[in-house]
Amino acid sequence: MQLLRKVQGMESPQQRRERRRAERRQAIRKAAVRLALDEGLEAATVEAISAAADISPRTFFNYFAAKEEALAMEPVWRPEELVGLLESRPDDEPVFQSLQVVMRELAERLRPVFADLQPFMELRARHPELAARARAADESKIFNTIIGAVRSRPGVTGAMHARLLVIASLGSAMSAIQESLEGGGSVQDLLDEAFTLLENGL
C-alpha cells in the first residue's frame, strides 16, 4: 500500500486524472456487465447501469456513447507492445518462432487480466452480437498495426500470410490463457502446445 501511494504520489496531475477516469470507466463497465448477467440484457438500460454504478445518466454519457459500448469487452492486446516485442527479436529468426516467443511473454502477463474479464466473456457468449463491436475494435487497433510489422519479417510472403500468422498467434495465446484459467496449467506450456499444433497443421 505504501508503495502504491508512493507511485501515485509521483503522478502528474494529468496522469492522475487519466488514471481516475480509467478506473471510473472500468467500474461502470463492471456494473453494466454484472447487471446484464444477473437481470438480462434488456434490463441493462443506461438508467439501471447508472444506478448500479452510483452515478447519474449524464455522467454515464461522459464515458460511453451508449450502453452497448459499456457492455462490449475492450481489446486487451496493445498493438504498440506487440510490435515492440516483435521488433526486438533477431532479424534472422523465423517469424513463427518470433511470434511464439512474443505470445509466451504476453500470455503470462495477460493471464490475470483475462481472469478479471470472465464476466465480459460470459456475456459475449450469451449475446454474440456484443462481440461484433469488440471484433471491429480488435481489427482496427490491433490487426492492422501488427500485420504491418509481421509483413516486414523475413519469410513472410504477403498480406494474407501475415494476417493468418497474426490471427493464429493471437488465437493460440487466448486459447492457452483460457485453458490455463479453467484447468490451472502453465500458460506458457499450453501456448507451446498450441503452437506445436499449429506447426503440425492441427
Phi, psi and omega per residue, in radians:
M1 nan -0.729 3.123
Q2 -1.104 -0.684 3.110
L3 -1.112 -0.723 3.120
L4 -1.062 -0.768 3.122
R5 -1.098 -0.679 -3.136
K6 -1.118 -0.791 3.136
V7 -1.106 -0.778 -3.141
Q8 -1.135 -0.552 3.119
G9 -1.184 -0.359 3.131
M10 -1.517 -0.097 -3.132
E11 -1.224 2.562 2.988
S12 -1.363 2.836 3.098
P13 -0.972 -0.680 3.133
Q14 -1.167 -0.741 3.113
Q15 -1.097 -0.681 3.131
R16 -1.136 -0.733 3.106
R17 -1.105 -0.746 -3.132
E18 -1.141 -0.706 3.126
R19 -1.132 -0.780 -3.132
R20 -1.150 -0.644 3.102
R21 -1.145 -0.732 3.123
A22 -1.120 -0.688 3.123
E23 -1.144 -0.735 3.121
R24 -1.148 -0.731 3.125
R25 -1.052 -0.765 -3.139
Q26 -1.180 -0.633 3.112
A27 -1.118 -0.691 3.098
I28 -1.140 -0.747 -3.140
R29 -1.068 -0.776 -3.139
K30 -1.109 -0.705 3.111
A31 -1.123 -0.690 -3.140
A32 -1.132 -0.790 -3.107
V33 -1.179 -0.744 3.131
R34 -1.088 -0.693 3.112
L35 -1.118 -0.767 -3.137
A36 -1.140 -0.650 3.120
L37 -1.228 -0.697 -3.052
D38 -1.395 -0.644 -2.996
E39 -2.098 -0.080 3.119
G40 1.806 2.693 -3.065
L41 -1.109 -0.664 -3.117
E42 -1.151 -0.526 -3.131
A43 -1.314 -0.299 -3.096
A44 -1.473 1.183 3.069
T45 -1.414 2.924 3.100
V46 -1.030 -0.723 -3.127
E47 -1.126 -0.754 -3.123
A48 -1.198 -0.713 3.101
I49 -1.088 -0.758 -3.140
S50 -1.065 -0.745 3.124
A51 -1.117 -0.727 -3.132
A52 -1.151 -0.564 -3.140
A53 -1.588 0.012 3.128
D54 1.051 0.795 3.069
I55 -2.352 3.014 3.071
S56 -1.588 2.729 3.047
P57 -0.978 -0.604 3.113
R58 -1.085 -0.729 3.096
T59 -1.142 -0.663 3.100
F60 -0.934 -0.795 -3.078
F61 -1.292 -0.131 2.974
N62 -1.301 -0.314 -3.077
Y63 -1.973 -0.530 -3.065
F64 -2.417 2.549 3.123
A65 -1.400 -0.458 -3.106
A66 -2.783 2.903 -3.115
K67 -1.134 -0.563 3.141
E68 -1.061 -0.592 3.120
E69 -1.186 -0.665 3.122
A70 -1.210 -0.506 -3.089
L71 -1.530 -0.285 -3.123
A72 -1.380 2.376 3.135
M73 -1.325 2.162 3.140
E74 -1.320 2.628 3.112
P75 -1.056 2.447 3.101
V76 -1.729 -0.200 3.130
W77 -1.488 2.285 3.084
R78 -1.753 1.963 -3.038
P79 -1.032 -0.642 -3.134
E80 -1.110 -0.653 3.121
E81 -1.186 -0.757 3.115
L82 -1.035 -0.826 -3.116
V83 -1.134 -0.733 3.139
G84 -1.068 -0.758 3.117
L85 -1.153 -0.692 3.142
L86 -1.152 -0.732 -3.128
E87 -1.213 -0.324 3.116
S88 -1.396 -0.195 3.140
R89 -1.343 2.664 -3.137
P90 -1.013 2.490 -3.094
D91 -1.095 -0.539 -3.080
D92 -1.611 0.114 3.124
E93 -1.391 2.329 3.095
P94 -0.966 2.421 -3.027
V95 -1.067 -0.623 3.136
F96 -1.088 -0.726 3.117
Q97 -1.187 -0.698 3.116
S98 -1.053 -0.790 -3.136
L99 -1.130 -0.626 3.116
Q100 -1.123 -0.757 3.122
V101 -1.104 -0.769 -3.139
V102 -1.098 -0.796 -3.108
M103 -1.187 -0.560 3.090
R104 -1.086 -0.745 -3.134
E105 -1.176 -0.779 -3.102
L106 -1.228 -0.683 -3.102
A107 -1.095 -0.688 3.126
E108 -1.117 -0.721 -3.133
R109 -1.232 -0.616 -3.023
L110 -1.521 -0.153 -3.110
R111 -0.959 -0.881 3.115
P112 -1.146 -0.487 3.092
V113 -1.139 -0.769 3.129
F114 -1.153 -0.537 3.090
A115 -1.065 -0.689 3.112
D116 -1.244 -0.363 -3.076
L117 -1.594 0.063 -3.094
Q118 -0.988 -0.734 3.086
P119 -1.060 -0.667 3.107
F120 -1.121 -0.719 -3.122
M121 -1.195 -0.624 3.079
E122 -1.125 -0.718 3.127
L123 -1.150 -0.702 3.096
R124 -1.083 -0.661 3.132
A125 -1.151 -0.635 3.124
R126 -1.305 -0.575 -3.050
H127 -2.292 1.443 -3.087
P128 -1.000 -0.420 -3.125
E129 -1.107 -0.450 3.105
L130 -1.240 -0.449 -3.114
A131 -1.251 -0.409 -3.106
A132 -1.056 -0.700 3.127
R133 -1.122 -0.746 -3.136
A134 -1.154 -0.697 3.131
R135 -1.111 -0.671 3.110
A136 -1.114 -0.704 3.110
A137 -1.149 -0.719 3.095
D138 -1.004 -0.788 -3.085
E139 -1.045 -0.800 -3.058
S140 -1.357 -0.645 -3.032
K141 -1.559 -0.430 -3.009
I142 -2.029 -1.061 -2.969
F143 -1.019 -0.882 -3.052
N144 -1.105 -0.520 3.125
T145 -1.322 -0.907 -3.057
I146 -1.301 -0.507 3.108
I147 -1.062 -0.687 3.104
G148 -1.070 -0.691 3.125
A149 -1.206 -0.685 -3.135
V150 -1.181 -0.652 -3.130
R151 -1.066 -0.489 -3.098
S152 -1.437 -0.103 -3.125
R153 -1.373 2.562 3.110
P154 -1.037 2.437 3.081
G155 1.610 -0.170 3.116
V156 -1.490 2.157 -2.961
T157 -1.515 -0.286 -3.129
G158 2.971 -2.987 -3.052
A159 -1.105 -0.746 -3.123
M160 -1.125 -0.740 3.109
H161 -1.042 -0.797 -3.140
A162 -1.102 -0.761 -3.120
R163 -1.107 -0.746 3.128
L164 -1.119 -0.683 3.109
L165 -1.102 -0.744 -3.124
V166 -1.165 -0.834 -3.121
I167 -1.073 -0.770 -3.134
A168 -1.142 -0.680 -3.115
S169 -1.197 -0.825 3.119
L170 -1.124 -0.698 3.108
G171 -1.104 -0.685 3.112
S172 -1.129 -0.740 3.135
A173 -1.115 -0.783 3.140
M174 -1.132 -0.690 3.120
S175 -1.133 -0.727 -3.141
A176 -1.143 -0.723 3.125
I177 -1.106 -0.814 -3.116
Q178 -1.123 -0.727 3.115
E179 -1.108 -0.665 3.115
S180 -1.154 -0.711 3.128
L181 -1.150 -0.658 -3.087
E182 -1.420 -0.643 -3.048
G183 -1.902 -0.237 3.081
G184 1.465 0.135 3.140
G185 -1.357 2.991 3.101
S186 -1.184 2.203 -3.103
V187 -1.154 -0.586 3.140
Q188 -1.239 -0.695 3.082
D189 -1.117 -0.715 3.131
L190 -1.158 -0.638 3.107
L191 -1.162 -0.724 3.081
D192 -1.052 -0.690 3.107
E193 -1.105 -0.727 3.137
A194 -1.109 -0.754 3.141
F195 -1.193 -0.574 3.066
T196 -1.125 -0.719 3.086
L197 -1.078 -0.740 3.105
L198 -1.094 -0.779 -3.099
E199 -1.110 -0.548 3.141
N200 -1.580 0.148 3.107
G201 1.383 0.402 -3.128
L202 1.030 nan nan
